[in-house]
Amino acid sequence: MNFNALTPELIVAFEAIVGPSHVITAQRAEADVYADYGRDHTEDLHYAPDVVLRPADADEISQIMRLCHEHRIPVTPRGAGTGLSGGALPVHNGVLLSTERLNKIVQIDERNLQATVEPGVVNEAFQNAVKEVGLFYPPDPASKGSCFLGGNLAHSSGGPKAVKYGTTRDYVLNLQVVLPTGEIIWTAANTLKNSTGYNLTQLMVGSEGTLGIITKVVFRLLPFPQQNILMLVPFRKEEQAAEAVSAVFRAGIIPSGMEFMEREAIAWSSDYLNIPLALPDDITAHLLIELDGQDLEQLYKEAEQVYGVLEKYDVGEILLADNATQKDELWKIRRNIGNSVRYNSVYKEEDTVVPRAELPKLLKGVKEIGARYGFKSVCYGHAGDGNLHVNIIRGDIDDETWNVGLRKPISEIFELCVKLGGTISGEHGIGLVQKGYIGIALAETNLNLMRGIKSVFDPHGILNPGKIF
């Protein structure tokens, strides 16, 4: 890819578009503030942009993209920077385009159970806003308190609720998008059905900022479930915890959350948060199981069915959360596992996913691979989806092994996923750090089709270059 360098004239042009205070360079900003735009939550990687632009709307983004397309300047879109695949890292420098000012909830349409929002809205803020009017937006990544909806769209993020309600892509009706060439389009209509031409909406969702910059989203919503039951189930054998997941579904129960946490994951997180949690010595893993709905009596009947399934396994004392505070603490422990791992060590997180019944084989295989290659892993994830987050802990691993030597065992983990009918990312995306492995999951014919789509949308290859392929 051949890109041009930024010129003083282009900086002046950007200032005319977004205002001088929203054009940030290394010379104009505090070092820590500027450095933050060159990193996300992916390992310890850092790439410095040449300039950070903070546009306010689609029109300003359109003007920026026209200039960058004309002058062959690379542009990296960025949300809140909570990604785990390096998707928002400006690996070719150039323009870092932050969506932080596009942060409005434009409309909540209670009659049609829809909402129109901008991409810089924080996930949890949006969830809370629709909840106030009795509505529900289910996708809830672990970073929901800080991640932007735009980033969720870029990776089709999931979260615990995906097991019952689906991922981000299942709630998108229509998108306003600025193309790499500067045109502004809407991808569909604000309707629940649409059979009019190719599905550009779903093409954009999960495209990791390589095809266009999303500037408005129309989401469909659901009525808010008023009741829930939460239980924490300890297992003496972690593979049995993985086996119990499929058994619960086969019994006819669809939980609203079904999370797997091996012992070290839950221990690190509870210590990190200073939330006391009893962990008997013989317990190796936990399932966090949530049931939700409108009828509490019905949920208790479902909980009894879950207990019946669990009786077949070697479990310890099941904790049934009996108040909102206890529920919040348990979910806080689950959602902060990633932060606790990051606090304890540099790590690589692999976002593996298989059909849920194959989860025991995946978990066993990951541990066997780690034993053969001499690395420790801390595993947790959305067990109900077959989505296991494998955190490889650096500890005292030397630079050569960490940067090069781990490629072979990581490849083996991904090959195992594909052999089991899965793939190499369930919700984090390919981005920068997984692109070297994408050939394990996708044939060259598939990749060539994707490259062709990319070239149609972005003929000069300026938008989020260096990602996916």
Secondary structure, DSSP 4 states (H G I P E B T S, - for coil): ---PPP-HHHHHHHHHHH-GGGEE-TTTS-HHHHHHTT--SSTT-----SEEE---SHHHHHHHHHHHHHHT--EEEESSS--SSSTT--TT-SEEEE-TT---EEEEETTTTEEEE-TTSBHHHHHHHHHTTTEE-----TTTTT-BHHHHHHHT---TTHHHH--GGGGEEEEEEE-TTS-EEE-S-SSS---SSS-HHHHHTTSTTSS-EEEEEEEE-EEPP-EEEEEEEEESSHHHHHHHHHHHHHTT---SEEEEEEHHHHHHHHHHHT------TT--EEEEEEEEES-HHHHHHHHHHHHHHHTTS-B-PPEE--SHHHHHHHHHHHHTHHHHHHHH--EEEEEEE--GGGHHHHHHHHHHHHHHHT-EEEEEEEGGGTEEEEEEE-TT--HHIIIIITHHHHHHHHHHHHHTT-BS-SSS--TTTTGGGHHHHS-HHHHHHHHHHHHHH-TT--BSTTS--
